[in-house]
Amino acid sequence: MSIKQRILGLLGDSSFRAPVIKLLSGTGVAFLIGYLAKIVLLRIYPAEYWGIADYIVTWVTILVPLSSLRYEDALMLPENRRTSAHAYLLAISTVVISTVLLLVLIAFFPPVIEFFAEREIGRWALFLPLALFANRVAKISELWLSRQESFGTISIGQIVQSGSMTTIRVTSGLIGPGPGGLLWGFIGGYLLSTASYLKRVWNTLKDSLQGPVKKQELNYVARRYRKFPLFTMPAALLSALITRMPFLAIPEFFDWEIMGQFSQGFNVLFVPLSLLGSSVAQVFFVRAVEVNRAGKLAQFSANVHGRLVLMSIFPVSILMVAGGDIFHALFGAEWRVSGDFLLWIAPWIMLSIVASPMTRLFDVLERQKLEFITVFVMFIVILGAVCLGGQSGDIHQLVLYLGVGGTLVRFGQIILLLKLSGTSLRDTLSPYFKYTLAVAPILIGVWFATTFDSPWISTSAAALGGLLFAAYVFIAERSRSRSKASDTSSDA
């Protein structure tokens, strides 16, 4: 079996793995661009500027569900392509209206102006509506293209987004670093990725509509899928708050430098794993609808869940053991504390990413009310952890409470989601035990390397560990493929 076939085998059946691999090819290039650039960017922009920019991006993330009322989730469900096209147009129209209203509020509504002024954000708040618009149009267009199975186009768009964002940020930083350079990079990246989608989106929309857009059909979509604004939107809003709550809380209790330190520690792990999660989620949503109709949702969900655990457990565990040393070596001594934060929040980040594609099961099974109840409980737990930690006046206490609380609620959510799909508890827990045992010897070796008090020795050991874990994955998958082939021969 070739290396390419073994890689494809990681994601199960070919109808699922091929588009995921196609998306991950773009994601992989985007990841490399972003991370090679981060080695430079973290030396150009101080922690304070990252803190301000990430605070604005946090509000973008939180307002995402409100901006479209989550109508974009409806475009995967109709079998009729014209209805799906109207769902896309309804979502885009809602984004346009909401971002214009947001701009008016930020520019002219005194309470909103005072809110950002008190946090010394000032003019940077005006970036928020444009950043929200750029992000949503790009992401909703990606979802539409996923429906069309134009995964190659999405892959190219991800590379354009990462490359252009990095170019703008580096150029702005060399001219004169400030939060604006980071924010313009964010906005420019998404606008240019949307530009790369336009031709394909336009052609597929025309082909799907087969005629003029009708107000009656837009109204039908709004009524037919009203559960999305009623239940999915509030649930998504709470889910965004769960993930981004520390970014709102830290400026209330600490300064922008600490905010920047935390945000970069969080993002160095969250961003690449979220690229993996979003690539899987885009295909998972399409395929889950199909396999549910065929009565095979449990097997499909368990397989995807297991592969997500496999692909995320190594970077998470390595950063828990040697995060401080790795950050010190790659980004400079001033960023070491960012890596230290990962000891407690890395498991929460991992489970958040594993859960992300799985949450589409609520939509596939139309259990949006249960989704809202689940996310509300999670929100209360995270809110309590953040408030308790913030009031202690110690950022490390806040990170500890956040990590423990977040890990518990995300793991509970995953168990619930897989139970809804029909997956047994044993099959849900199995990947965690299996892959933890597999990675344990490598972790012991990396931990031993950290005792030499040399960031470069620890980082080198982590890199070597990555190669060993990759070898384990290939050997295990080859054995799995042979066993599957043997079972097929026996059945014959």
VOPAGU-2260 file (C-alpha; in pm, 1 decimal, decimal comma):
REM VOPAGU-2260
SITE   aa  ch    i         X         Y         Z
SITE  MET   A    0       0,0       0,0       0,0
SITE  SER   A    1     137,0     341,7     -94,3
SITE  ILE   A    2     186,8     625,5     156,4
SITE  LYS   A    3     -90,4     821,6     -15,8
SITE  GLN   A    4    -334,8     530,9      24,3
SITE  ARG   A    5    -243,0     495,7     391,4
SITE  ILE   A    6    -308,1     864,0     450,9
SITE  LEU   A    7    -643,4     833,8     274,6
SITE  GLY   A    8    -722,6     530,8     487,8
SITE  LEU   A    9    -715,8     743,4     803,4
SITE  LEU   A   10   -1056,8     885,0     723,7
SITE  GLY   A   11   -1252,1     570,9     644,4
SITE  ASP   A   12   -1460,3     527,5     330,4
SITE  SER   A   13   -1345,0     689,0       8,6
SITE  SER   A   14   -1658,7     899,9     -35,0
SITE  PHE   A   15   -1567,0    1080,5     286,7
SITE  ARG   A   16   -1188,3    1068,7     298,1
SITE  ALA   A   17   -1119,1    1195,6     -54,3
SITE  PRO   A   18   -1290,8    1534,2     -11,5
SITE  VAL   A   19   -1149,3    1570,3     340,5
SITE  ILE   A   20    -797,8    1504,7     213,7
SITE  LYS   A   21    -858,9    1755,8     -65,4
SITE  LEU   A   22    -963,5    2015,1     191,1
SITE  LEU   A   23    -677,0    1924,5     421,4
SITE  SER   A   24    -428,1    1972,6     138,9
SITE  GLY   A   25    -529,2    2338,8     129,2
SITE  THR   A   26    -549,8    2349,6     506,7
SITE  GLY   A   27    -201,7    2202,2     536,2
SITE  VAL   A   28     -50,3    2464,3     307,6
SITE  ALA   A   29    -244,0    2739,0     488,4
SITE  PHE   A   30    -119,4    2602,7     819,5
SITE  LEU   A   31     244,7    2605,7     705,9
SITE  ILE   A   32     213,3    2960,1     573,2
SITE  GLY   A   33      56,6    3083,3     894,8
SITE  TYR   A   34     299,6    2910,0    1127,5
SITE  LEU   A   35     617,7    2998,2     945,4
SITE  ALA   A   36     493,8    3356,5     942,8
SITE  LYS   A   37     404,1    3344,5    1314,0
SITE  ILE   A   38     770,9    3291,5    1398,9
SITE  VAL   A   39     826,4    3634,4    1240,9
SITE  LEU   A   40     498,4    3800,3    1341,9
SITE  LEU   A   41     537,1    3731,9    1713,9
SITE  ARG   A   42     869,9    3912,1    1696,5
SITE  ILE   A   43     722,0    4210,6    1508,6
SITE  TYR   A   44     400,8    4269,9    1706,7
SITE  PRO   A   45     416,2    4285,3    2090,5
SITE  ALA   A   46     167,5    4096,2    2307,1
SITE  GLU   A   47     -39,9    4411,3    2369,9
SITE  TYR   A   48    -123,9    4451,9    1998,8
SITE  TRP   A   49    -217,3    4085,3    1968,6
SITE  GLY   A   50    -444,3    4124,5    2270,1
SITE  ILE   A   51    -636,8    4416,1    2113,8
SITE  ALA   A   52    -668,4    4249,7    1773,3
SITE  ASP   A   53    -779,7    3918,5    1923,7
SITE  TYR   A   54   -1039,2    4100,6    2132,9
SITE  ILE   A   55   -1197,0    4237,0    1814,0
SITE  VAL   A   56   -1178,5    3894,5    1647,8
SITE  THR   A   57   -1343,2    3749,1    1958,6
SITE  TRP   A   58   -1642,9    3974,1    1905,3
SITE  VAL   A   59   -1650,9    3866,7    1540,4
SITE  THR   A   60   -1666,7    3502,4    1651,7
SITE  ILE   A   61   -1941,8    3573,4    1903,8
SITE  LEU   A   62   -2153,9    3770,6    1655,9
SITE  VAL   A   63   -2123,6    3510,0    1377,7
SITE  PRO   A   64   -2449,6    3328,0    1469,4
SITE  LEU   A   65   -2645,3    3654,4    1504,3
SITE  SER   A   66   -2523,2    3788,7    1171,5
SITE  SER   A   67   -2692,0    3518,6     962,4
SITE  LEU   A   68   -2938,3    3370,9    1216,0
SITE  ARG   A   69   -2769,9    3039,4    1118,2
SITE  TYR   A   70   -2977,3    3008,8     800,4
SITE  GLU   A   71   -2665,0    2887,4     620,9
SITE  ASP   A   72   -2706,3    2556,5     804,4
SITE  ALA   A   73   -3031,4    2501,3     615,8
SITE  LEU   A   74   -2869,8    2497,5     273,4
SITE  MET   A   75   -2739,6    2140,9     322,0
SITE  LEU   A   76   -3075,9    1988,5     409,1
SITE  PRO   A   77   -3312,3    2037,0     108,3
SITE  GLU   A   78   -3286,5    1777,4    -165,4
SITE  ASN   A   79   -3411,9    2044,6    -405,6
SITE  ARG   A   80   -3115,1    2250,7    -530,6
SITE  ARG   A   81   -3325,9    2561,8    -593,0
SITE  THR   A   82   -3445,5    2563,8    -233,4
SITE  SER   A   83   -3086,0    2524,7    -117,4
SITE  ALA   A   84   -2981,7    2821,5    -333,6
SITE  HIS   A   85   -3250,6    3036,6    -174,4
SITE  ALA   A   86   -3120,8    2934,4     169,4
SITE  TYR   A   87   -2774,0    3056,4      65,9
SITE  LEU   A   88   -2911,5    3389,3     -55,7
SITE  LEU   A   89   -3121,0    3429,6     258,4
SITE  ALA   A   90   -2812,4    3377,9     477,3
SITE  ILE   A   91   -2600,5    3624,0     276,6
SITE  SER   A   92   -2878,4    3886,5     278,1
SITE  THR   A   93   -2913,6    3852,9     655,6
SITE  VAL   A   94   -2537,8    3906,9     696,5
SITE  VAL   A   95   -2546,3    4224,7     486,8
SITE  ILE   A   96   -2834,1    4371,9     687,4
SITE  SER   A   97   -2687,9    4278,2    1026,6
SITE  THR   A   98   -2338,6    4413,7     954,9
SITE  VAL   A   99   -2480,2    4746,8     834,8
SITE  LEU   A  100   -2684,2    4770,8    1156,2
SITE  LEU   A  101   -2376,4    4683,6    1360,3
SITE  LEU   A  102   -2174,6    4958,6    1192,5
SITE  VAL   A  103   -2446,4    5211,5    1278,2
SITE  LEU   A  104   -2451,3    5094,7    1642,1
SITE  ILE   A  105   -2074,5    5114,9    1685,2
SITE  ALA   A  106   -2048,0    5454,0    1515,5
SITE  PHE   A  107   -2352,0    5632,1    1661,8
SITE  PHE   A  108   -2503,6    5448,7    1963,1
SITE  PRO   A  109   -2357,2    5602,7    2284,4
SITE  PRO   A  110   -2369,1    5289,3    2509,3
SITE  VAL   A  111   -2177,6    5085,8    2249,9
SITE  ILE   A  112   -1927,1    5366,5    2194,3
SITE  GLU   A  113   -1873,2    5395,3    2571,3
SITE  PHE   A  114   -1834,4    5016,3    2608,3
SITE  PHE   A  115   -1538,3    5001,9    2370,7
SITE  ALA   A  116   -1397,0    5336,5    2491,1
SITE  GLU   A  117   -1380,1    5210,5    2850,4
SITE  ARG   A  118   -1165,0    4919,8    2731,9
SITE  GLU   A  119    -939,5    5156,1    2536,7
SITE  ILE   A  120   -1036,2    4997,3    2207,0
SITE  GLY   A  121   -1163,8    5321,0    2051,1
SITE  ARG   A  122   -1131,3    5333,2    1672,0
SITE  TRP   A  123   -1034,3    4966,9    1644,9
SITE  ALA   A  124   -1399,5    4877,5    1714,6
SITE  LEU   A  125   -1490,9    5011,5    1367,6
SITE  PHE   A  126   -1304,8    4716,5    1219,1
SITE  LEU   A  127   -1561,9    4481,7    1373,2
SITE  PRO   A  128   -1847,6    4509,6    1115,8
SITE  LEU   A  129   -1610,8    4479,3     818,9
SITE  ALA   A  130   -1431,5    4182,0     974,6
SITE  LEU   A  131   -1765,2    4013,6    1049,3
SITE  PHE   A  132   -1889,8    4070,3     693,0
SITE  ALA   A  133   -1567,2    3940,9     536,0
SITE  ASN   A  134   -1563,5    3630,4     754,4
SITE  ARG   A  135   -1927,8    3534,1     708,1
SITE  VAL   A  136   -1946,8    3580,9     332,3
SITE  ALA   A  137   -1635,7    3365,0     291,4
SITE  LYS   A  138   -1753,7    3091,9     529,2
SITE  ILE   A  139   -2112,3    3077,6     396,9
SITE  SER   A  140   -1974,1    3057,0      43,2
SITE  GLU   A  141   -1751,1    2769,3     155,3
SITE  LEU   A  142   -2056,4    2589,9     291,2
SITE  TRP   A  143   -2237,9    2643,2     -40,0
SITE  LEU   A  144   -1939,0    2505,6    -229,9
SITE  SER   A  145   -1932,0    2207,6       5,9
SITE  ARG   A  146   -2289,9    2136,2     -98,2
SITE  GLN   A  147   -2166,3    2142,4    -459,4
SITE  GLU   A  148   -1869,3    1923,7    -355,4
SITE  SER   A  149   -1629,8    2184,7    -496,8
SITE  PHE   A  150   -1367,5    2093,1    -239,5
SITE  GLY   A  151   -1076,8    2183,8    -464,6
SITE  THR   A  152   -1203,6    2541,0    -489,7
SITE  ILE   A  153   -1237,8    2561,2    -111,2
SITE  SER   A  154    -884,8    2427,9     -69,5
SITE  ILE   A  155    -745,9    2700,7    -295,8
SITE  GLY   A  156    -947,1    2962,9    -108,0
SITE  GLN   A  157    -797,9    2854,3     224,0
SITE  ILE   A  158    -448,1    2897,8      83,2
SITE  VAL   A  159    -541,0    3241,9     -53,6
SITE  GLN   A  160    -687,0    3342,2     284,2
SITE  SER   A  161    -382,7    3237,7     485,7
SITE  GLY   A  162    -128,7    3368,7     235,0
SITE  SER   A  163    -289,5    3709,6     191,7
SITE  MET   A  164    -353,2    3754,8     565,2
SITE  THR   A  165      10,5    3674,2     638,7
SITE  THR   A  166     140,5    3903,5     362,8
SITE  ILE   A  167     -66,5    4199,8     481,8
SITE  ARG   A  168      30,8    4148,9     846,0
SITE  VAL   A  169     402,5    4114,2     778,7
SITE  THR   A  170     406,4    4412,7     541,1
SITE  SER   A  171     211,5    4632,0     783,9
SITE  GLY   A  172     432,4    4524,0    1072,2
SITE  LEU   A  173     752,0    4609,1     889,5
SITE  ILE   A  174     614,5    4953,8     798,5
SITE  GLY   A  175     485,0    5025,4    1148,6
SITE  PRO   A  176     335,0    4757,7    1379,5
SITE  GLY   A  177      -3,2    4820,1    1539,5
SITE  PRO   A  178    -336,0    4643,0    1599,2
SITE  GLY   A  179    -459,8    4779,9    1265,0
SITE  GLY   A  180    -207,2    4574,0    1069,7
SITE  LEU   A  181    -328,0    4254,1    1236,8
SITE  LEU   A  182    -693,5    4343,7    1176,2
SITE  TRP   A  183    -643,9    4446,4     812,5
SITE  GLY   A  184    -468,9    4113,9     758,6
SITE  PHE   A  185    -770,7    3929,4     900,2
SITE  ILE   A  186   -1015,0    4123,8     684,0
SITE  GLY   A  187    -804,4    4112,9     369,1
SITE  GLY   A  188    -750,2    3738,9     396,3
SITE  TYR   A  189   -1121,9    3660,5     402,0
SITE  LEU   A  190   -1213,6    3914,0     132,3
SITE  LEU   A  191    -953,9    3772,7    -106,6
SITE  SER   A  192   -1058,7    3414,0     -36,3
SITE  THR   A  193   -1418,0    3515,3    -119,7
SITE  ALA   A  194   -1291,5    3667,2    -443,1
SITE  SER   A  195   -1136,9    3331,1    -532,2
SITE  TYR   A  196   -1477,4    3162,7    -481,6
SITE  LEU   A  197   -1689,4    3411,2    -677,6
SITE  LYS   A  198   -1681,9    3249,3   -1021,3
SITE  ARG   A  199   -1764,3    2901,6    -892,5
SITE  VAL   A  200   -2032,7    3032,1    -656,0
SITE  TRP   A  201   -2194,1    3237,7    -934,3
SITE  ASN   A  202   -2199,9    2945,7   -1180,9
SITE  THR   A  203   -2339,1    2694,1    -932,6
SITE  LEU   A  204   -2602,2    2939,7    -809,6
SITE  LYS   A  205   -2724,7    3005,1   -1163,8
SITE  ASP   A  206   -2733,4    2632,9   -1233,7
SITE  SER   A  207   -2925,7    2562,3    -911,9
SITE  LEU   A  208   -3176,5    2847,1    -938,8
SITE  GLN   A  209   -3269,0    2789,9   -1304,4
SITE  GLY   A  210   -3458,9    3115,9   -1300,6
SITE  PRO   A  211   -3511,8    3436,3   -1101,1
SITE  VAL   A  212   -3497,7    3453,6    -722,6
SITE  LYS   A  213   -3847,7    3466,3    -573,3
SITE  LYS   A  214   -3947,7    3637,0    -251,1
SITE  GLN   A  215   -4205,0    3364,8    -184,0
SITE  GLU   A  216   -3935,5    3098,8    -184,0
SITE  LEU   A  217   -3713,7    3302,1      47,4
SITE  ASN   A  218   -4011,0    3331,4     284,1
SITE  TYR   A  219   -4069,6    2956,8     256,4
SITE  VAL   A  220   -3708,5    2882,1     351,8
SITE  ALA   A  221   -3728,1    3126,6     643,6
SITE  ARG   A  222   -4044,3    2954,2     773,4
SITE  ARG   A  223   -3946,4    2595,0     694,6
SITE  TYR   A  224   -3614,0    2623,5     874,4
SITE  ARG   A  225   -3721,3    2855,9    1154,4
SITE  LYS   A  226   -3564,8    2618,4    1408,8
SITE  PHE   A  227   -3225,5    2749,7    1305,2
SITE  PRO   A  228   -3284,3    3108,5    1427,2
SITE  LEU   A  229   -3500,1    2986,3    1716,3
SITE  PHE   A  230   -3270,5    2717,9    1858,0
SITE  THR   A  231   -2950,4    2672,2    1654,4
SITE  MET   A  232   -2864,2    3042,7    1655,9
SITE  PRO   A  233   -2889,6    3085,9    2036,0
SITE  ALA   A  234   -2705,6    2756,2    2083,0
SITE  ALA   A  235   -2430,5    2866,1    1843,9
SITE  LEU   A  236   -2410,3    3202,4    2021,4
SITE  LEU   A  237   -2365,6    3030,9    2356,7
SITE  SER   A  238   -2114,5    2790,2    2202,9
SITE  ALA   A  239   -1910,3    3082,9    2072,1
SITE  LEU   A  240   -1925,5    3242,9    2416,9
SITE  ILE   A  241   -1807,1    2916,9    2572,0
SITE  THR   A  242   -1496,7    2910,8    2353,5
SITE  ARG   A  243   -1429,4    3284,9    2360,5
SITE  MET   A  244   -1535,1    3374,9    2713,2
SITE  PRO   A  245   -1178,5    3395,8    2847,7
SITE  PHE   A  246   -1099,9    3650,7    2574,2
SITE  LEU   A  247   -1380,7    3868,4    2709,6
SITE  ALA   A  248   -1297,1    3808,9    3074,9
SITE  ILE   A  249    -919,2    3858,5    3074,5
SITE  PRO   A  250    -934,7    4230,1    2976,2
SITE  GLU   A  251   -1179,0    4283,2    3264,0
SITE  PHE   A  252    -935,4    4140,0    3521,1
SITE  PHE   A  253    -591,2    4182,5    3362,3
SITE  ASP   A  254    -409,9    4400,5    3106,1
SITE  TRP   A  255    -377,3    4371,9    2726,4
SITE  GLU   A  256     -32,3    4214,2    2749,7
SITE  ILE   A  257    -166,3    3918,3    2946,8
SITE  MET   A  258    -455,1    3902,0    2701,1
SITE  GLY   A  259    -204,4    3875,9    2415,1
SITE  GLN   A  260      -2,7    3607,7    2594,6
SITE  PHE   A  261    -312,8    3397,3    2654,2
SITE  SER   A  262    -457,5    3449,7    2306,6
SITE  GLN   A  263    -140,5    3339,7    2129,8
SITE  GLY   A  264    -102,3    3031,5    2349,1
SITE  PHE   A  265    -464,2    2944,2    2274,4
SITE  ASN   A  266    -445,9    3019,1    1901,6
SITE  VAL   A  267    -121,2    2833,5    1831,7
SITE  LEU   A  268    -307,3    2511,5    1913,7
SITE  PHE   A  269    -666,1    2608,3    1838,0
SITE  VAL   A  270    -613,1    2748,1    1487,0
SITE  PRO   A  271    -451,6    2440,4    1323,4
SITE  LEU   A  272    -688,4    2201,9    1499,9
SITE  SER   A  273    -987,3    2417,7    1401,0
SITE  LEU   A  274    -871,6    2403,7    1037,9
SITE  LEU   A  275    -879,0    2025,4    1069,6
SITE  GLY   A  276   -1218,3    2038,3    1241,5
SITE  SER   A  277   -1373,6    2274,4     986,2
SITE  SER   A  278   -1241,1    2065,9     693,5
SITE  VAL   A  279   -1395,9    1753,1     842,9
SITE  ALA   A  280   -1716,6    1937,1     941,3
SITE  GLN   A  281   -1784,9    2063,5     588,5
SITE  VAL   A  282   -1777,8    1710,1     448,7
SITE  PHE   A  283   -1929,2    1549,4     758,7
SITE  PHE   A  284   -2246,4    1758,9     730,0
SITE  VAL   A  285   -2299,1    1654,2     367,9
SITE  ARG   A  286   -2225,6    1285,9     424,9
SITE  ALA   A  287   -2409,2    1260,2     758,4
SITE  VAL   A  288   -2734,7    1362,5     591,0
SITE  GLU   A  289   -2683,0    1087,7     332,8
SITE  VAL   A  290   -2580,8     807,6     571,6
SITE  ASN   A  291   -2863,1     895,1     810,3
SITE  ARG   A  292   -3111,0     830,9     530,1
SITE  ALA   A  293   -2937,2     497,5     474,0
SITE  GLY   A  294   -2947,9     406,6     844,5
SITE  LYS   A  295   -2567,6     400,4     891,6
SITE  LEU   A  296   -2516,6     713,1    1099,1
SITE  ALA   A  297   -2373,6     538,9    1409,4
SITE  GLN   A  298   -2089,6     364,0    1228,8
SITE  PHE   A  299   -2004,6     673,8    1026,1
SITE  SER   A  300   -2005,6     907,4    1329,7
SITE  ALA   A  301   -1793,4     671,3    1539,8
SITE  ASN   A  302   -1536,6     639,7    1261,2
SITE  VAL   A  303   -1504,0    1015,7    1208,6
SITE  HIS   A  304   -1486,8    1077,4    1584,1
SITE  GLY   A  305   -1208,1     822,0    1625,7
SITE  ARG   A  306   -1002,8     973,3    1344,2
SITE  LEU   A  307   -1038,6    1322,8    1489,2
SITE  VAL   A  308    -906,9    1196,4    1823,4
SITE  LEU   A  309    -616,5    1025,0    1646,7
SITE  MET   A  310    -514,4    1335,9    1453,4
SITE  SER   A  311    -539,4    1576,3    1746,5
SITE  ILE   A  312    -407,7    1383,2    2045,5
SITE  PHE   A  313     -36,7    1410,0    1964,4
SITE  PRO   A  314       1,0    1789,5    1926,9
SITE  VAL   A  315    -219,4    1842,6    2230,9
SITE  SER   A  316     -26,1    1605,8    2455,2
SITE  ILE   A  317     314,6    1732,8    2340,3
SITE  LEU   A  318     221,2    2095,4    2411,0
SITE  MET   A  319      93,2    1996,1    2754,5
SITE  VAL   A  320     431,5    1842,9    2837,9
SITE  ALA   A  321     670,1    2087,0    2667,2
SITE  GLY   A  322     462,3    2387,7    2556,4
SITE  GLY   A  323     672,1    2643,0    2742,7
SITE  ASP   A  324    1000,7    2518,5    2596,4
SITE  ILE   A  325     858,4    2498,1    2244,1
SITE  PHE   A  326     723,7    2854,1    2257,5
SITE  HIS   A  327    1055,9    2975,1    2399,1
SITE  ALA   A  328    1251,1    2814,5    2115,1
SITE  LEU   A  329    1023,9    2916,6    1827,8
SITE  PHE   A  330     889,4    3256,6    1928,9
SITE  GLY   A  331    1126,1    3393,1    2192,0
SITE  ALA   A  332    1161,0    3386,1    2570,8
SITE  GLU   A  333     888,8    3650,4    2618,8
SITE  TRP   A  334     627,9    3404,6    2485,5
SITE  ARG   A  335     718,3    3115,0    2714,9
SITE  VAL   A  336     423,5    3176,2    2946,6
SITE  SER   A  337     187,5    3135,8    2649,3
SITE  GLY   A  338     309,2    2777,9    2609,3
SITE  ASP   A  339     281,1    2713,2    2982,9
SITE  PHE   A  340     -90,5    2799,2    2970,0
SITE  LEU   A  341    -146,7    2498,9    2741,2
SITE  LEU   A  342     -84,3    2251,5    3023,4
SITE  TRP   A  343    -443,3    2311,0    3139,3
SITE  ILE   A  344    -633,7    2438,2    2837,7
SITE  ALA   A  345    -497,7    2201,1    2568,8
SITE  PRO   A  346    -741,7    1914,4    2652,6
SITE  TRP   A  347   -1033,3    2159,4    2642,4
SITE  ILE   A  348    -918,3    2289,1    2303,6
SITE  MET   A  349    -880,8    1935,6    2168,1
SITE  LEU   A  350   -1226,7    1824,6    2280,3
SITE  SER   A  351   -1378,1    2146,9    2143,0
SITE  ILE   A  352   -1234,3    2065,2    1800,6
SITE  VAL   A  353   -1340,2    1699,3    1816,9
SITE  ALA   A  354   -1692,1    1806,5    1916,1
SITE  SER   A  355   -1720,7    2074,7    1647,4
SITE  PRO   A  356   -1801,0    1849,5    1346,3
SITE  MET   A  357   -2008,2    1621,0    1569,2
SITE  THR   A  358   -2242,4    1908,4    1661,8
SITE  ARG   A  359   -2377,4    1885,1    1306,6
SITE  LEU   A  360   -2561,6    1576,4    1432,7
SITE  PHE   A  361   -2803,8    1808,7    1611,2
SITE  ASP   A  362   -2891,3    1958,9    1270,3
SITE  VAL   A  363   -2896,7    1628,2    1084,2
SITE  LEU   A  364   -3133,6    1477,4    1342,4
SITE  GLU   A  365   -3318,4    1810,5    1384,1
SITE  ARG   A  366   -3257,4    1812,5    1760,6
SITE  GLN   A  367   -3191,0    2185,1    1782,8
SITE  LYS   A  368   -3382,4    2227,0    2109,6
SITE  LEU   A  369   -3161,8    1968,0    2281,2
SITE  GLU   A  370   -2857,0    2144,5    2137,5
SITE  PHE   A  371   -2964,7    2470,5    2300,4
SITE  ILE   A  372   -3020,7    2305,9    2640,4
SITE  THR   A  373   -2682,4    2131,9    2623,0
SITE  VAL   A  374   -2491,6    2443,9    2526,8
SITE  PHE   A  375   -2669,5    2651,6    2792,9
SITE  VAL   A  376   -2548,1    2413,1    3064,5
SITE  MET   A  377   -2195,6    2429,9    2921,8
SITE  PHE   A  378   -2212,9    2809,9    2917,2
SITE  ILE   A  379   -2303,4    2826,5    3286,2
SITE  VAL   A  380   -2011,8    2600,3    3381,2
SITE  ILE   A  381   -1756,9    2799,4    3178,1
SITE  LEU   A  382   -1893,8    3131,1    3302,9
SITE  GLY   A  383   -1853,8    3012,2    3661,0
SITE  ALA   A  384   -1497,1    2892,3    3597,0
SITE  VAL   A  385   -1391,8    3219,4    3433,6
SITE  CYS   A  386   -1549,8    3441,0    3700,1
SITE  LEU   A  387   -1401,4    3236,1    3984,1
SITE  GLY   A  388   -1057,0    3240,0    3825,7
SITE  GLY   A  389   -1071,8    3607,7    3733,3
SITE  GLN   A  390   -1167,2    3717,9    4083,0
SITE  SER   A  391    -864,8    3533,7    4221,8
SITE  GLY   A  392    -642,4    3792,4    4050,8
SITE  ASP   A  393    -412,9    3513,9    3925,5
SITE  ILE   A  394    -415,7    3437,7    3551,1
SITE  HIS   A  395    -285,0    3086,3    3619,0
SITE  GLN   A  396    -583,2    3015,0    3844,6
SITE  LEU   A  397    -818,4    3135,7    3573,5
SITE  VAL   A  398    -650,6    2908,4    3317,2
SITE  LEU   A  399    -667,1    2612,0    3556,5
SITE  TYR   A  400   -1040,9    2650,7    3629,9
SITE  LEU   A  401   -1114,2    2713,7    3262,6
SITE  GLY   A  402    -923,5    2405,8    3149,6
SITE  VAL   A  403   -1083,9    2168,2    3398,0
SITE  GLY   A  404   -1438,5    2301,9    3349,0
SITE  GLY   A  405   -1406,9    2319,5    2971,0
SITE  THR   A  406   -1268,8    1965,5    2943,1
SITE  LEU   A  407   -1552,7    1818,7    3148,7
SITE  VAL   A  408   -1837,4    1988,0    2961,3
SITE  ARG   A  409   -1694,7    1922,2    2614,0
SITE  PHE   A  410   -1640,7    1554,9    2691,6
SITE  GLY   A  411   -1998,3    1529,8    2812,6
SITE  GLN   A  412   -2120,8    1692,1    2492,7
SITE  ILE   A  413   -1927,7    1442,5    2278,0
SITE  ILE   A  414   -2076,2    1147,6    2468,1
SITE  LEU   A  415   -2427,4    1287,6    2420,1
SITE  LEU   A  416   -2378,7    1352,9    2047,4
SITE  LEU   A  417   -2248,1    1004,9    1973,7
SITE  LYS   A  418   -2527,2     852,5    2179,8
SITE  LEU   A  419   -2776,3    1039,7    1959,9
SITE  SER   A  420   -2610,6     889,6    1652,4
SITE  GLY   A  421   -2651,3     540,1    1799,1
SITE  THR   A  422   -2285,2     489,0    1896,2
SITE  SER   A  423   -2221,7     286,8    2212,1
SITE  LEU   A  424   -2036,5     436,4    2508,7
SITE  ARG   A  425   -1761,9     177,6    2465,7
SITE  ASP   A  426   -1699,4     281,3    2105,8
SITE  THR   A  427   -1703,3     648,2    2211,1
SITE  LEU   A  428   -1438,1     604,6    2482,5
SITE  SER   A  429   -1219,3     352,0    2301,7
SITE  PRO   A  430   -1015,6     598,3    2086,7
SITE  TYR   A  431    -910,4     801,0    2392,0
SITE  PHE   A  432    -771,0     498,4    2577,0
SITE  LYS   A  433    -613,3     348,1    2265,2
SITE  TYR   A  434    -432,2     657,5    2143,5
SITE  THR   A  435    -332,6     777,3    2491,1
SITE  LEU   A  436    -151,1     446,5    2544,6
SITE  ALA   A  437       8,9     481,5    2200,8
SITE  VAL   A  438     143,4     830,9    2266,3
SITE  ALA   A  439     248,0     770,5    2630,1
SITE  PRO   A  440     603,2     638,6    2559,0
SITE  ILE   A  441     675,0     941,7    2338,7
SITE  LEU   A  442     549,2    1178,5    2607,2
SITE  ILE   A  443     778,2    1019,3    2865,0
SITE  GLY   A  444    1073,0    1075,0    2631,9
SITE  VAL   A  445     979,4    1439,7    2569,8
SITE  TRP   A  446     928,2    1499,0    2941,9
SITE  PHE   A  447    1277,2    1358,8    3006,3
SITE  ALA   A  448    1415,5    1601,2    2744,5
SITE  THR   A  449    1260,7    1895,3    2935,1
SITE  THR   A  450    1472,9    1810,5    3241,4
SITE  PHE   A  451    1782,3    1937,0    3055,5
SITE  ASP   A  452    1642,1    2294,2    3079,9
SITE  SER   A  453    1714,3    2357,3    2711,9
SITE  PRO   A  454    1420,8    2475,2    2495,9
SITE  TRP   A  455    1591,4    2349,2    2181,7
SITE  ILE   A  456    1646,8    1999,6    2321,5
SITE  SER   A  457    1278,6    1982,0    2421,1
SITE  THR   A  458    1166,3    2110,8    2080,7
SITE  SER   A  459    1391,1    1863,8    1898,2
SITE  ALA   A  460    1256,5    1579,4    2110,5
SITE  ALA   A  461     899,1    1688,3    2030,4
SITE  ALA   A  462     979,6    1692,3    1657,1
SITE  LEU   A  463    1131,9    1344,1    1679,6
SITE  GLY   A  464     826,9    1230,8    1873,6
SITE  GLY   A  465     607,7    1357,3    1592,8
SITE  LEU   A  466     792,7    1139,6    1342,9
SITE  LEU   A  467     760,2     836,5    1571,5
SITE  PHE   A  468     386,8     892,8    1617,5
SITE  ALA   A  469     341,3     931,1    1241,3
SITE  ALA   A  470     521,4     597,7    1196,2
SITE  TYR   A  471     289,8     437,9    1452,9
SITE  VAL   A  472     -14,3     567,7    1267,4
SITE  PHE   A  473     102,5     428,1     933,6
SITE  ILE   A  474     189,9      88,4    1082,4
SITE  ALA   A  475    -139,9      67,1    1272,1
SITE  GLU   A  476    -340,7     162,0     964,7
SITE  ARG   A  477    -155,8     -90,3     748,5
SITE  SER   A  478    -238,0    -359,9    1003,8
SITE  ARG   A  479    -599,8    -242,7    1010,6
SITE  SER   A  480    -624,2    -253,3     631,3
SITE  ARG   A  481    -475,8    -604,1     617,9
SITE  SER   A  482    -713,0    -723,6     888,3
SITE  LYS   A  483   -1008,1    -574,7     700,4
SITE  ALA   A  484    -894,5    -738,6     376,5
SITE  SER   A  485    -851,9   -1072,0     556,0
SITE  ASP   A  486   -1205,1   -1047,6     700,8
SITE  THR   A  487   -1343,7    -972,7     355,9
SITE  SER   A  488   -1165,1   -1277,6     210,0
SITE  SER   A  489   -1298,3   -1498,4     490,6
SITE  ASP   A  490   -1653,8   -1378,3     429,6
SITE  ALA   A  491   -1613,1   -1455,6      59,5
